[in-house]
Amino acid sequence: MYKSRIKGLVVLAGCFFLSACTETIIREVTPGTTTTGTESSGTTTEGTVGAGSNMVLVDTTTTGSSTVSGTTTTTTTSSPPTTTSNTLLQDPTNQTTIGSPGITVDCDNTLPCRWVSTDTQFSLTVTSADNTATRSRLSVSYFITTTHDSTLAVSSVEEAIDNLGSSFRIEDQSLGFGNGGTPQGILAGDQLTGEVNFDRSTNGNSLSQWSISIVDGGVIRIPTFTGIPVGPITESRADCQYTLPCIWTTPDSDVAITLTSVGGVSTNGRVSVNFTVETAAALTFAVDEGSSAVGSDGTAFEGRTLSLGFETNFEKITTDTSARIPYFGSVNFYRTDTTPSHLLLLTLSLYQDEPVPRWNPQYINVPIQ
């Protein structure tokens, strides 16, 4: 079964590159949208904004059409599904906000939030938006699902605008295992995750406008969103007073993250932090890239190796918790040539693996043992 799926992805990738040379890319036209001009210089007038709803759409058998009106010709074509599936809009989480097919979806400050294409064969779901990219920049995460085997690539990303009127330009992005522009194969009913990181952080609490253009096997899909909430980040710090263990808690005290030991500098020049996480209720949490520390001598430390339970990685690790059961983890930092006596500030990239809210456990006056 795995070999056939891999073979299917290779064939799909090959088809994408061939079609790029021989086929015309079709722009999906949303209801209430008029597209005029030539293919290379057309202008688009957006349609009306549709309010999101929690109604689950499950009828994916209708095939819509995409129309491009030029100065000399009019072409009507169907979307290019090969293998179809009825799984696109089935069984989203109960809290998912879903817009009417083909028009801008108002997330109403709730995530996850899903845009659905006019033909209901493609959807893009925003799962989080917050200042969690490197250097605390704004980041938007999403996943794509289709009812057909296809190849996907990001065509363009519009500037995001927050509720304060500030705009944010894209700085880097990812889609699947590529950089956004690299075509990625997807099988009907599967999910392909993506992330867009912008040039700076936002002080707002929501994004009033954001859209992204995705090429779906030759058809340009343009998911457009309003009212995307930006996850709050807690600002409290735990003062360890040069003593361990040291406990940081969320504002409502439903999560406790305890530093159990900090050491390693005197032996190998690499700070090592061990911790436990205990939650009041079952949830999924993650340890991720981005942990940092500042030594008593001003040395900056950057997180390197992550561990959670029996798993070790350089990238995000997640685990499911049970209430009142401690879970063990660690962060090893890159080696330095200094030996500070303690840490002035330690920030751990630990958070509940949900859109909002984000934890931001910070500790001051941390002893190095």
VOKOLVO-528988 format. One record per atom (N, C-alpha, C): residue in one letter; x, y, z. Coordinates in steps of 0.2 Angstrom, whole numbers, padded with zeros to 4 digits, always signed. Layout:
BEGIN
AXYZ;...
REM end
This chain:
BEGIN
M+0004-0006+0000;M+0000+0000+0000;M+0004+0006+0000;Y+0010+0006+0004;Y+0014+0012+0004;Y+0018+0013-0002;K+0020+0008-0006;K+0023+0009-0012;K+0018+0012-0017;S+0012+0010-0017;S+0007+0012-0022;S+0006+0020-0021;R+0006+0022-0014;R+0005+0029-0013;R+0011+0033-0015;I+0017+0030-0014;I+0023+0034-0016;I+0023+0035-0023;K+0021+0029-0027;K+0021+0029-0034;K+0016+0034-0036;G+0010+0035-0033;G+0005+0040-0035;G+0008+0047-0035;L+0012+0048-0029;L+0014+0055-0028;L+0019+0057-0033;V+0024+0052-0035;V+0029+0053-0041;V+0025+0055-0047;V+0020+0051-0049;V+0016+0052-0055;V+0013+0059-0055;L+0010+0060-0049;L+0007+0067-0049;L+0012+0072-0050;A+0018+0072-0047;A+0023+0077-0047;A+0025+0078-0055;G+0026+0072-0058;G+0028+0072-0065;G+0022+0075-0069;C+0016+0074-0068;C+0010+0077-0072;C+0010+0084-0071;F+0012+0087-0065;F+0012+0094-0063;F+0017+0098-0068;F+0023+0095-0068;F+0028+0098-0072;F+0026+0098-0080;L+0023+0092-0082;L+0021+0092-0089;L+0016+0097-0090;S+0011+0097-0086;S+0005+0102-0087;S+0007+0109-0087;A+0013+0111-0083;A+0015+0118-0083;A+0017+0120-0090;C+0019+0115-0094;C+0021+0117-0101;C+0016+0117-0106;T+0010+0113-0105;T+0006+0112-0110;T-0001+0115-0109;E-0003+0116-0102;E-0010+0118-0100;E-0010+0125-0098;T-0016+0128-0098;T-0017+0135-0096;T-0020+0134-0089;I-0017+0139-0084;I-0019+0139-0078;I-0026+0142-0077;I-0031+0139-0074;I-0037+0142-0074;I-0038+0145-0067;R-0041+0151-0067;R-0042+0155-0060;R-0049+0153-0058;E-0050+0151-0052;E-0057+0150-0050;E-0060+0156-0048;V-0066+0157-0051;V-0070+0163-0050;V-0075+0162-0045;T-0075+0166-0040;T-0080+0165-0034;T-0087+0169-0036;P-0092+0167-0032;P-0099+0170-0033;P-0098+0177-0032;G-0101+0181-0036;G-0101+0189-0035;G-0094+0192-0037;T-0090+0188-0041;T-0083+0190-0043;T-0083+0191-0051;T-0081+0197-0053;T-0080+0198-0060;T-0073+0198-0062;T-0070+0194-0067;T-0063+0195-0069;T-0063+0197-0076;T-0060+0202-0078;T-0059+0205-0084;T-0052+0206-0086;G-0051+0208-0093;G-0044+0209-0096;G-0041+0203-0098;T-0035+0203-0100;T-0031+0198-0103;T-0029+0193-0098;E-0027+0187-0100;E-0024+0183-0095;E-0018+0185-0091;S-0014+0189-0094;S-0008+0192-0090;S-0010+0198-0086;S-0015+0202-0088;S-0016+0208-0084;S-0023+0209-0082;G-0027+0203-0080;G-0034+0204-0078;G-0034+0207-0071;T-0040+0210-0070;T-0041+0213-0064;T-0047+0209-0061;T-0047+0209-0054;T-0052+0205-0050;T-0056+0209-0045;T-0063+0209-0045;T-0067+0212-0040;T-0069+0207-0036;E-0068+0208-0029;E-0070+0203-0024;E-0077+0203-0023;G-0080+0197-0022;G-0087+0196-0020;G-0088+0198-0013;T-0094+0197-0011;T-0096+0199-0004;T-0093+0194+0001;V-0093+0197+0007;V-0090+0192+0013;V-0096+0188+0016;G-0095+0182+0016;G-0100+0177+0019;G-0098+0176+0026;A-0103+0175+0030;A-0102+0174+0037;A-0101+0166+0038;G-0096+0165+0043;G-0095+0158+0044;G-0100+0155+0048;S-0101+0148+0048;S-0106+0144+0051;S-0103+0138+0054;N-0106+0135+0059;N-0103+0128+0061;N-0107+0122+0058;M-0111+0124+0052;M-0114+0119+0049;M-0109+0115+0045;V-0109+0108+0045;V-0104+0104+0042;V-0107+0102+0035;L-0103+0104+0029;L-0105+0103+0023;L-0102+0096+0021;V-0107+0091+0018;V-0104+0085+0017;V-0105+0083+0010;D-0109+0087+0006;D-0110+0085-0001;D-0105+0087-0006;T-0100+0083-0008;T-0095+0084-0012;T-0095+0082-0019;T-0101+0080-0021;T-0102+0077-0028;T-0102+0082-0033;T-0104+0088-0032;T-0105+0093-0037;T-0098+0096-0039;T-0098+0096-0046;T-0092+0099-0049;T-0093+0106-0052;G-0090+0111-0049;G-0091+0117-0051;G-0087+0119-0057;S-0088+0125-0060;S-0084+0127-0066;S-0080+0133-0064;S-0074+0134-0067;S-0070+0140-0067;S-0070+0144-0073;T-0072+0150-0073;T-0073+0154-0079;T-0068+0160-0079;V-0064+0161-0085;V-0060+0166-0086;V-0062+0170-0092;S-0064+0177-0091;S-0066+0181-0097;S-0061+0185-0099;G-0059+0184-0105;G-0054+0189-0108;G-0057+0194-0113;T-0052+0197-0117;T-0055+0202-0121;T-0058+0199-0128;T-0055+0193-0129;T-0057+0190-0135;T-0060+0183-0135;T-0059+0180-0129;T-0062+0173-0128;T-0064+0172-0121;T-0069+0167-0121;T-0072+0165-0114;T-0071+0157-0114;T-0068+0155-0109;T-0066+0148-0108;T-0070+0145-0101;T-0073+0140-0102;T-0076+0137-0096;T-0073+0130-0095;T-0071+0128-0089;T-0068+0122-0088;T-0069+0119-0081;S-0070+0113-0080;S-0071+0110-0074;S-0064+0109-0070;S-0064+0109-0064;S-0058+0107-0060;S-0056+0100-0062;P-0049+0099-0061;P-0046+0093-0064;P-0045+0087-0059;P-0051+0085-0056;P-0050+0079-0051;P-0048+0073-0055;T-0044+0069-0052;T-0043+0062-0055;T-0046+0057-0051;T-0044+0056-0045;T-0047+0051-0040;T-0051+0056-0035;T-0057+0054-0034;T-0061+0059-0030;T-0063+0055-0023;S-0064+0059-0018;S-0066+0056-0012;S-0072+0060-0009;N-0075+0057-0004;N-0081+0061-0001;N-0079+0063+0006;T-0072+0064+0007;T-0070+0065+0014;T-0068+0073+0015;L-0069+0077+0010;L-0066+0084+0011;L-0069+0088+0017;L-0076+0088+0017;L-0079+0092+0022;L-0082+0088+0028;Q-0080+0082+0028;Q-0083+0078+0033;Q-0079+0078+0040;D-0083+0078+0045;D-0080+0077+0052;D-0075+0082+0054;P-0076+0088+0053;P-0071+0093+0055;P-0073+0094+0063;T-0068+0097+0067;T-0070+0098+0074;T-0076+0102+0075;N-0079+0101+0081;N-0086+0104+0082;N-0085+0111+0082;Q-0079+0114+0083;Q-0078+0121+0084;Q-0076+0124+0077;T-0075+0121+0072;T-0073+0123+0066;T-0078+0128+0063;T-0076+0134+0061;T-0080+0139+0057;T-0079+0138+0050;I-0084+0137+0046;I-0084+0135+0039;I-0088+0140+0035;G-0085+0143+0030;G-0088+0148+0026;G-0092+0145+0021;S-0097+0149+0018;S-0100+0147+0012;S-0095+0146+0006;P-0096+0141+0002;P-0091+0139-0003;P-0090+0145-0008;G-0083+0146-0009;G-0081+0151-0014;G-0081+0158-0012;I-0083+0160-0006;I-0082+0167-0004;I-0078+0168+0002;T-0076+0174+0004;T-0072+0176+0010;T-0076+0173+0016;V-0072+0170+0020;V-0075+0167+0026;V-0073+0172+0032;D-0078+0174+0036;D-0077+0178+0042;D-0076+0173+0048;C-0070+0172+0051;C-0069+0168+0056;C-0072+0170+0063;D-0074+0176+0063;D-0077+0178+0069;D-0073+0177+0075;N-0067+0178+0075;N-0062+0177+0080;N-0062+0170+0083;T-0063+0165+0079;T-0063+0158+0081;T-0059+0154+0077;L-0055+0150+0079;L-0051+0145+0076;L-0052+0138+0078;P-0052+0133+0074;P-0050+0133+0067;P-0055+0136+0062;C-0053+0138+0056;C-0058+0142+0052;C-0056+0140+0045;R-0062+0138+0041;R-0061+0134+0035;R-0064+0138+0029;W-0060+0139+0024;W-0062+0142+0017;W-0063+0136+0013;V-0069+0136+0009;V-0071+0130+0004;V-0071+0133-0003;S-0069+0130-0008;S-0069+0132-0015;S-0076+0131-0017;T-0078+0135-0023;T-0084+0135-0026;T-0087+0128-0027;D-0082+0124-0030;D-0084+0117-0032;D-0084+0112-0026;T-0082+0114-0020;T-0082+0110-0014;T-0077+0105-0014;Q-0072+0105-0019;Q-0067+0100-0020;Q-0060+0102-0016;F-0060+0108-0013;F-0053+0110-0010;F-0055+0114-0004;S-0051+0113+0001;S-0052+0118+0007;S-0046+0119+0010;L-0045+0125+0013;L-0039+0127+0017;L-0042+0130+0024;T-0039+0127+0029;T-0041+0128+0036;T-0035+0131+0040;V-0037+0137+0042;V-0032+0141+0047;V-0032+0138+0054;T-0027+0136+0056;T-0027+0133+0063;T-0024+0137+0068;S-0020+0142+0067;S-0017+0146+0072;S-0014+0152+0069;A-0014+0158+0072;A-0011+0164+0070;A-0008+0167+0077;D-0002+0168+0077;D+0001+0171+0083;D+0009+0173+0082;N+0012+0176+0087;N+0019+0179+0086;N+0024+0173+0088;T+0023+0167+0085;T+0028+0162+0087;T+0033+0160+0082;A+0034+0164+0076;A+0039+0163+0072;A+0046+0165+0075;T+0052+0163+0072;T+0058+0166+0075;T+0058+0173+0075;R+0061+0176+0080;R+0061+0183+0082;R+0054+0185+0084;S+0050+0181+0086;S+0043+0183+0088;S+0039+0186+0083;R+0040+0184+0076;R+0037+0187+0071;R+0030+0183+0070;L+0025+0187+0067;L+0018+0184+0066;L+0019+0178+0061;S+0015+0173+0063;S+0015+0167+0059;S+0008+0164+0059;V+0006+0162+0053;V-0001+0159+0051;V+0000+0152+0049;S-0003+0147+0053;S-0003+0140+0051;S-0009+0137+0048;Y-0009+0133+0043;Y-0015+0130+0040;Y-0014+0123+0037;F-0019+0120+0035;F-0019+0114+0031;F-0024+0114+0026;I-0022+0110+0020;I-0026+0109+0014;I-0029+0102+0014;T-0035+0102+0012;T-0038+0095+0010;T-0041+0096+0003;T-0041+0090-0001;T-0044+0090-0007;T-0048+0084-0008;T-0053+0084-0013;T-0057+0077-0014;T-0054+0074-0020;H-0048+0076-0022;H-0045+0073-0028;H-0037+0073-0027;D-0034+0068-0031;D-0027+0068-0031;D-0024+0074-0035;S-0019+0077-0032;S-0017+0083-0035;S-0010+0085-0033;T-0007+0090-0036;T-0001+0093-0034;T-0003+0101-0032;L+0000+0103-0027;L-0001+0109-0024;L+0005+0113-0024;A+0005+0120-0025;A+0010+0125-0024;A+0007+0131-0022;V+0011+0135-0018;V+0009+0142-0017;V+0010+0147-0022;S+0005+0150-0025;S+0006+0155-0031;S+0009+0162-0028;S+0005+0164-0023;S+0007+0171-0020;S+0003+0171-0013;V+0006+0175-0009;V+0003+0177-0002;V+0002+0184-0001;E-0004+0186+0000;E-0005+0193+0001;E-0003+0196+0008;E-0002+0202+0009;E+0000+0205+0015;E-0006+0204+0020;A-0004+0202+0026;A-0009+0202+0031;A-0010+0209+0034;I-0016+0210+0036;I-0018+0217+0039;I-0021+0215+0046;D-0019+0218+0052;D-0022+0217+0058;D-0027+0222+0060;N-0031+0221+0065;N-0036+0225+0067;N-0034+0232+0069;L-0027+0233+0070;L-0025+0240+0071;L-0023+0244+0064;G-0024+0240+0059;G-0022+0243+0052;G-0015+0242+0050;S-0011+0239+0054;S-0004+0237+0052;S-0004+0232+0047;S+0001+0232+0042;S+0001+0227+0037;S+0008+0223+0038;F+0008+0217+0036;F+0014+0212+0037;F+0015+0209+0030;R+0022+0209+0028;R+0024+0206+0022;R+0027+0199+0024;I+0026+0194+0019;I+0028+0187+0020;I+0036+0188+0020;E+0039+0184+0024;E+0046+0183+0024;E+0049+0176+0022;D+0045+0171+0025;D+0047+0164+0023;D+0040+0160+0024;Q+0040+0154+0021;Q+0035+0150+0021;Q+0037+0142+0020;S+0032+0138+0021;S+0033+0131+0020;S+0026+0128+0018;L+0026+0123+0014;L+0021+0119+0012;L+0023+0112+0011;G+0020+0107+0016;G+0023+0100+0016;G+0030+0100+0017;F+0034+0097+0013;F+0041+0097+0014;F+0045+0102+0010;G+0041+0107+0007;G+0044+0112+0002;G+0044+0119+0005;N+0046+0123+0001;N+0046+0130+0003;N+0040+0134+0001;G+0035+0131-0001;G+0029+0134-0003;G+0028+0134-0011;G+0034+0136-0014;G+0034+0136-0022;G+0035+0129-0025;T+0038+0125-0021;T+0039+0118-0023;T+0033+0114-0023;P+0031+0111-0029;P+0025+0107-0030;P+0025+0101-0025;Q+0019+0100-0021;Q+0019+0095-0017;Q+0013+0090-0019;G+0014+0084-0019;G+0008+0079-0020;G+0004+0078-0015;I-0003+0078-0016;I-0008+0076-0011;I-0013+0071-0014;L-0015+0066-0009;L-0020+0061-0011;L-0026+0063-0009;A-0032+0061-0012;A-0038+0063-0010;A-0040+0061-0003;G-0042+0066+0001;G-0044+0065+0008;G-0038+0066+0013;D-0032+0067+0010;D-0026+0068+0015;D-0026+0076+0016;Q-0021+0077+0021;Q-0020+0084+0023;Q-0013+0086+0022;L-0012+0092+0019;L-0005+0095+0018;L-0005+0101+0022;T+0000+0101+0027;T+0001+0107+0031;T+0005+0113+0028;G+0004+0119+0030;G+0008+0124+0028;G+0009+0130+0033;E+0013+0134+0032;E+0015+0139+0037;E+0017+0146+0033;V+0015+0151+0035;V+0017+0158+0032;V+0020+0162+0038;N+0026+0164+0038;N+0029+0168+0043;N+0030+0175+0040;F+0028+0180+0044;F+0029+0187+0041;F+0035+0191+0044;D+0035+0197+0042;D+0042+0201+0043;D+0042+0204+0050;R+0037+0204+0054;R+0037+0206+0061;R+0031+0204+0065;S+0031+0206+0071;S+0026+0204+0076;S+0020+0209+0075;T+0014+0207+0078;T+0008+0211+0078;T+0007+0213+0085;N+0004+0219+0086;N+0002+0221+0093;N-0006+0220+0093;G-0009+0218+0087;G-0016+0217+0087;G-0018+0211+0090;N-0025+0210+0090;N-0028+0204+0093;N-0031+0200+0088;S-0031+0202+0081;S-0034+0198+0076;S-0032+0201+0069;L-0033+0197+0064;L-0031+0199+0057;L-0038+0200+0054;S-0038+0206+0051;S-0044+0209+0048;S-0045+0206+0041;Q-0039+0205+0038;Q-0039+0203+0031;Q-0032+0198+0030;W-0033+0193+0026;W-0028+0189+0024;W-0030+0184+0019;S-0026+0183+0013;S-0027+0178+0008;S-0021+0175+0005;I-0022+0169+0002;I-0016+0166+0000;I-0019+0162-0007;S-0014+0162-0012;S-0016+0159-0018;S-0013+0152-0019;I-0016+0147-0020;I-0014+0140-0021;I-0015+0137-0028;V-0010+0135-0031;V-0011+0131-0038;V-0013+0124-0036;D-0019+0122-0038;D-0022+0115-0037;D-0022+0112-0043;G-0017+0108-0045;G-0017+0105-0052;G-0019+0109-0058;G-0017+0115-0058;G-0019+0120-0063;G-0024+0125-0062;V-0028+0124-0057;V-0033+0129-0055;V-0030+0133-0049;I-0031+0140-0049;I-0029+0144-0044;I-0035+0145-0039;R-0034+0143-0033;R-0038+0144-0028;R-0036+0150-0023;I-0040+0154-0021;I-0039+0160-0017;I-0042+0160-0011;P-0041+0156-0006;P-0044+0157+0001;P-0043+0164+0004;T-0048+0166+0006;T-0048+0173+0009;T-0052+0173+0016;F-0049+0176+0021;F-0051+0176+0027;F-0052+0183+0030;T-0056+0184+0035;T-0057+0190+0039;T-0058+0187+0046;G-0056+0192+0051;G-0058+0190+0058;G-0054+0184+0061;I-0047+0183+0059;I-0043+0178+0062;I-0040+0180+0068;P-0042+0176+0074;P-0039+0179+0080;P-0032+0177+0081;V-0028+0182+0084;V-0021+0181+0085;V-0020+0179+0092;G-0017+0173+0093;G-0017+0170+0100;G-0013+0174+0105;P-0016+0175+0111;P-0013+0179+0116;P-0007+0175+0119;I-0002+0178+0121;I+0004+0175+0124;I+0005+0178+0131;T+0005+0173+0136;T+0006+0175+0143;T+0012+0179+0144;E+0012+0183+0148;E+0018+0187+0150;E+0021+0186+0157;S+0018+0182+0161;S+0021+0181+0168;S+0027+0178+0168;R+0031+0179+0173;R+0038+0176+0174;R+0038+0173+0181;A+0042+0167+0181;A+0043+0164+0188;A+0050+0166+0190;D+0050+0169+0196;D+0057+0171+0199;D+0059+0165+0203;C+0064+0162+0201;C+0067+0156+0204;C+0071+0157+0210;Q+0073+0163+0211;Q+0077+0166+0217;Q+0083+0161+0218;Y+0086+0159+0212;Y+0092+0154+0213;Y+0091+0148+0216;T+0085+0145+0216;T+0083+0139+0219;T+0079+0135+0214;L+0080+0128+0214;L+0076+0123+0210;L+0074+0118+0215;P+0068+0115+0213;P+0064+0116+0207;P+0060+0123+0208;C+0058+0125+0202;C+0055+0132+0201;C+0049+0131+0196;I+0043+0133+0198;I+0037+0132+0195;I+0034+0138+0192;W+0033+0137+0185;W+0029+0142+0181;W+0022+0140+0180;T+0017+0144+0181;T+0010+0142+0180;T+0006+0146+0175;T+0001+0144+0171;T-0003+0148+0167;T-0007+0153+0172;P-0010+0158+0169;P-0014+0163+0173;P-0019+0160+0177;D-0023+0154+0174;D-0028+0151+0178;D-0026+0145+0182;S-0019+0144+0182;S-0016+0139+0186;S-0018+0132+0184;D-0020+0131+0177;D-0022+0124+0175;D-0016+0120+0172;V-0010+0123+0171;V-0004+0120+0169;V+0002+0122+0173;A+0006+0118+0175;A+0012+0119+0179;A+0018+0116+0175;I+0023+0121+0174;I+0029+0118+0171;I+0035+0120+0176;T+0038+0114+0178;T+0043+0114+0183;T+0050+0113+0181;L+0054+0118+0182;L+0061+0117+0181;L+0064+0112+0186;T+0067+0107+0184;T+0069+0102+0189;T+0077+0102+0190;S+0080+0104+0184;S+0087+0105+0184;S+0090+0109+0179;V+0095+0113+0180;V+0098+0116+0174;V+0106+0116+0175;G+0109+0113+0170;G+0117+0112+0171;G+0120+0111+0165;G+0126+0108+0165;G+0130+0106+0159;G+0135+0111+0157;V+0135+0117+0159;V+0140+0122+0157;V+0147+0121+0159;S+0148+0118+0165;S+0155+0117+0167;S+0158+0111+0164;T+0154+0106+0162;T+0157+0100+0159;T+0157+0101+0151;N+0153+0103+0148;N+0153+0103+0140;N+0151+0110+0137;G+0150+0115+0141;G+0149+0122+0138;G+0142+0122+0136;R+0138+0117+0137;R+0131+0117+0134;R+0126+0117+0139;V+0122+0122+0140;V+0116+0122+0145;V+0111+0117+0143;S+0109+0113+0149;S+0104+0108+0148;S+0099+0109+0153;V+0092+0110+0151;V+0087+0111+0155;V+0082+0105+0155;N+0080+0103+0161;N+0075+0098+0162;N+0069+0100+0165;F+0063+0098+0163;F+0057+0101+0166;F+0052+0095+0166;T+0046+0097+0170;T+0040+0092+0169;T+0034+0097+0168;V+0029+0094+0164;V+0023+0098+0163;V+0018+0094+0166;E+0013+0097+0170;E+0007+0094+0173;E+0001+0098+0171;T-0004+0095+0169;T-0010+0099+0167;T-0016+0096+0171;A-0021+0101+0172;A-0027+0099+0176;A-0032+0095+0172;A-0031+0095+0165;A-0036+0092+0161;A-0032+0088+0155;A-0034+0083+0152;A-0031+0080+0146;A-0030+0085+0140;L-0024+0086+0137;L-0023+0090+0132;L-0017+0088+0128;T-0016+0091+0122;T-0010+0090+0118;T-0005+0096+0119;F+0001+0095+0121;F+0006+0100+0121;F+0012+0099+0117;A+0016+0104+0116;A+0021+0103+0111;A+0027+0107+0114;V+0033+0104+0113;V+0040+0107+0114;V+0042+0109+0107;D+0045+0115+0106;D+0046+0117+0099;D+0053+0121+0099;E+0055+0122+0093;E+0061+0127+0092;E+0059+0133+0095;G+0065+0137+0097;G+0064+0144+0099;G+0065+0145+0106;S+0067+0140+0110;S+0069+0141+0117;S+0075+0145+0117;S+0076+0150+0123;S+0082+0154+0123;S+0083+0156+0130;A+0089+0158+0131;A+0092+0160+0138;A+0097+0165+0138;V+0097+0169+0143;V+0103+0174+0144;V+0106+0173+0150;G+0113+0172+0150;G+0117+0171+0156;G+0119+0177+0160;S+0121+0176+0166;S+0123+0181+0170;S+0128+0186+0167;D+0132+0183+0163;D+0137+0187+0159;D+0135+0190+0153;G+0129+0189+0151;G+0126+0192+0145;G+0126+0187+0139;T+0129+0181+0140;T+0129+0176+0135;T+0122+0174+0133;A+0121+0174+0126;A+0114+0172+0124;A+0115+0165+0122;F+0110+0161+0124;F+0110+0154+0122;F+0103+0152+0118;E+0105+0148+0113;E+0099+0146+0108;E+0098+0139+0109;G+0091+0137+0109;G+0089+0130+0110;G+0092+0126+0104;R+0093+0119+0105;R+0096+0115+0100;R+0092+0108+0100;T+0093+0104+0105;T+0090+0097+0105;T+0084+0097+0109;L+0078+0094+0107;L+0072+0094+0111;L+0071+0087+0113;S+0068+0086+0119;S+0066+0079+0121;S+0060+0079+0125;L+0056+0074+0123;L+0049+0074+0127;L+0048+0066+0128;G+0047+0064+0134;G+0047+0057+0135;G+0053+0053+0132;F+0051+0049+0128;F+0057+0045+0125;F+0059+0047+0118;E+0056+0053+0116;E+0057+0055+0109;E+0062+0061+0109;T+0067+0061+0105;T+0072+0067+0104;T+0072+0069+0097;N+0072+0076+0096;N+0072+0079+0089;N+0075+0086+0090;F+0076+0089+0084;F+0078+0096+0083;F+0072+0100+0082;E+0066+0097+0080;E+0060+0101+0078;E+0054+0099+0083;K+0049+0101+0082;K+0043+0101+0086;K+0041+0094+0088;I+0040+0092+0095;I+0038+0086+0097;I+0031+0087+0101;T+0026+0083+0100;T+0020+0084+0104;T+0018+0077+0107;T+0014+0078+0113;T+0012+0072+0116;T+0005+0074+0119;D+0001+0068+0120;D-0005+0069+0124;D-0005+0068+0131;T-0008+0072+0135;T-0007+0072+0142;T-0013+0069+0145;S-0013+0066+0151;S-0018+0064+0156;S-0018+0069+0162;A-0024+0071+0165;A-0024+0075+0170;A-0020+0073+0176;R-0016+0078+0179;R-0012+0077+0185;R-0006+0072+0184;I-0004+0070+0178;I+0001+0066+0177;I+0007+0070+0174;P+0013+0070+0178;P+0019+0074+0175;P+0022+0071+0169;Y+0024+0075+0164;Y+0027+0073+0158;Y+0034+0076+0158;F+0039+0072+0157;F+0046+0074+0157;F+0049+0076+0150;G+0053+0082+0150;G+0056+0084+0144;G+0062+0088+0146;S+0066+0090+0140;S+0072+0093+0141;S+0073+0098+0135;V+0077+0103+0136;V+0080+0107+0130;V+0088+0107+0131;N+0092+0105+0126;N+0099+0106+0126;N+0100+0112+0122;F+0105+0117+0124;F+0106+0123+0120;F+0113+0122+0117;Y+0114+0126+0112;Y+0120+0126+0108;Y+0126+0128+0113;R+0132+0125+0112;R+0138+0126+0116;R+0140+0133+0115;T+0143+0136+0121;T+0146+0142+0121;T+0153+0141+0124;D+0157+0147+0124;D+0164+0147+0127;D+0163+0150+0134;T+0157+0152+0137;T+0157+0155+0143;T+0154+0150+0148;T+0155+0152+0155;T+0152+0148+0160;T+0149+0153+0165;P+0143+0156+0163;P+0139+0160+0168;P+0137+0156+0174;S+0136+0160+0180;S+0135+0157+0186;S+0127+0155+0187;H+0123+0159+0183;H+0116+0158+0183;H+0113+0161+0177;L+0107+0160+0176;L+0103+0163+0170;L+0099+0168+0172;L+0100+0174+0169;L+0095+0180+0170;L+0088+0179+0168;L+0088+0175+0162;L+0081+0174+0159;L+0081+0167+0155;L+0076+0163+0156;L+0075+0157+0152;L+0068+0157+0150;T+0068+0156+0143;T+0061+0156+0140;T+0061+0149+0136;L+0056+0145+0138;L+0055+0139+0135;L+0049+0139+0130;S+0050+0136+0124;S+0045+0136+0119;S+0041+0129+0120;L+0036+0130+0125;L+0032+0125+0127;L+0025+0128+0126;Y+0020+0124+0123;Y+0013+0127+0123;Y+0008+0122+0121;Q+0002+0123+0123;Q-0004+0118+0121;Q-0004+0119+0114;D-0005+0113+0110;D-0004+0112+0103;D-0011+0113+0100;E-0014+0120+0101;E-0020+0122+0099;E-0019+0129+0097;P-0024+0132+0093;P-0023+0139+0090;P-0022+0144+0096;V-0026+0144+0101;V-0025+0149+0107;V-0027+0146+0113;P-0025+0148+0119;P-0019+0153+0119;P-0013+0150+0119;R-0007+0154+0119;R-0001+0151+0119;R+0002+0152+0126;W+0006+0147+0128;W+0010+0148+0134;W+0016+0151+0132;N+0019+0155+0137;N+0025+0158+0136;N+0029+0157+0143;P+0031+0151+0145;P+0034+0150+0151;P+0041+0154+0151;Q+0042+0158+0156;Q+0048+0162+0157;Q+0050+0162+0164;Y+0057+0161+0165;Y+0060+0160+0172;Y+0066+0165+0173;I+0066+0169+0179;I+0072+0173+0180;I+0076+0171+0186;N+0082+0173+0186;N+0086+0171+0192;N+0087+0163+0193;V+0089+0160+0187;V+0089+0153+0187;V+0096+0150+0189;P+0097+0146+0194;P+0103+0144+0195;P+0106+0138+0190;I+0112+0138+0189;I+0115+0133+0185;I+0119+0129+0190;Q+0117+0122+0190;Q+0120+0118+0195;Q+0126+0114+0192;
REM end
